[in-house]
C-alpha cells in the first residue's frame, strides 16, 4: 500500500468514526470507545510490552504484575476514550461540562485570572481526557488557543485541527512566525493550552521527572517568560467512562529579575514536579504509550517535525 493510499484510508476511517460517534449520546459513544479499546488492546503486543517496561522502570521491579497490567490497560482505554471525545468535542456545552466534569474551585482560578485581562499558559500532561479539560475551560469562557505541528498525514491533521477550531479553540500551526503569533495572543489576554510532557530529541531543558532526568522543550516556560504571563499547571482524571475531575493548581509566575534561561529552568522544573506527583498518584491516567518517551536519551540531531 502506497503512503498516499494509506493516508486516504486513515482519513476516511477517522472521518467515518467521527461522524458515527457524533450521532450518539456521550455515554453510548464512550461505550463504543471502550469496545474499540478492548479489541485493539489484544493486538498491540509490542507497544503494550514497552508500556509495561516503562511502568516498572518508574515504580520499581517490586510493583505487582497485576498492578502493571491494570495500569497499562487503563492507560490504553483512556487514550482511546480521549480520541473518541476529541471527535465530538464541538458538542461539549457549558451544561454538559458542568455535568461530567467535577471542577471544585479549579475553574474559579482560571475564570478569576481571565477577568484580569492577562493571558496565561494552561499546562496539561497527557493525563485523563486532556481534550475534555480544554473543553471544560473553553465552555467556562476561558479564551483558549493551541499550537500544532504538521503531521505526516495531512488529511487527518487538517481534520483534527478543524475539529478543534469548530469547537472554538484557535490553532496556530508551528512554523515561521509562530513565536510572534503566540506572544501576540497572550498579550491580548488569551490562554495557551499546551501539553509539555514530551521528550525533546536534542538537548533542551533538563528536569527531574519520574525518578530520572527528562529532556523537555522550553516552549511552555519560554512563552510565559516572553509574554509575562503565569503558568497554570492542570491535570484531569477520568472517573468512569464519562465522568472527570479537573484540577487546576496555583500558578507559577515568571520572575522578572531572573535571567531568561534560569527562569525557564525554574518554571519548567516546578511544573514537572507537580506533574510527577499527579502521575504517581494516578499512574493509570497517564499516557505510557507515547512514542516520544519522555525519559529516552537525547539524540545527535533533531529531525524535522
C-alpha positions, 0 to 999 in steps of 0.5 A: 500500500502506497503512503498516499493510499494509506493516508486516504484510508486513515482519513476516511476511517477517522472521518467515518468514526467521527461522524458515527460517534457524533450521532450518539449520546456521550455515554453510548459513544464512550461505550463504543470507545471502550469496545474499540479499546478492548479489541485493539488492546489484544493486538498491540503486543509490542507497544503494550510490552514497552508500556509495561517496561516503562511502568516498572522502570518508574515504580520499581521491579517490586510493583505487582504484575497485576498492578502493571497490567491494570495500569497499562490497560487503563492507560490504553482505554483512556487514550482511546476514550480521549480520541473518541471525545476529541471527535465530538468535542464541538458538542461539549456545552457549558451544561454538559461540562458542568455535568461530567466534569467535577471542577471544585474551585479549579475553574474559579482560578482560571475564570478569576485570572481571565477577568484580569485581562492577562493571558496565561499558559494552561499546562496539561500532561497527557493525563485523563481526557486532556481534550475534555479539560480544554473543553471544560475551560473553553465552555467556562469562557476561558479564551483558549488557543493551541499550537500544532505541528504538521503531521505526516498525514495531512488529511487527518491533521487538517481534520483534527485541527478543524475539529478543534477550531469548530469547537472554538479553540484557535490553532496556530500551526508551528512554523515561521512566525509562530513565536510572534503569533503566540506572544501576540495572543497572550498579550491580548489576554488569551490562554495557551493550552499546551501539553509539555510532557514530551521528550525533546530529541536534542538537548533542551531543558533538563528536569527531574521527572519520574525518578530520572532526568527528562529532556523537555522543550522550553516552549511552555516556560519560554512563552510565559517568560516572553509574554509575562504571563503565569503558568497554570499547571492542570491535570484531569482524571477520568472517573468512569467512562464519562465522568472527570475531575479537573484540577487546576493548581496555583500558578507559577509566575515568571520572575522578572529579575531572573535571567531568561534561561534560569527562569525557564529552568525554574518554571519548567522544573516546578511544573514537572514536579507537580506533574510527577506527583499527579502521575504517581498518584494516578499512574493509570491516567497517564499516557505510557504509550507515547512514542516520544518517551519522555525519559529516552536519551537525547539524540545527535540531531533533531529531525524535522517535525 
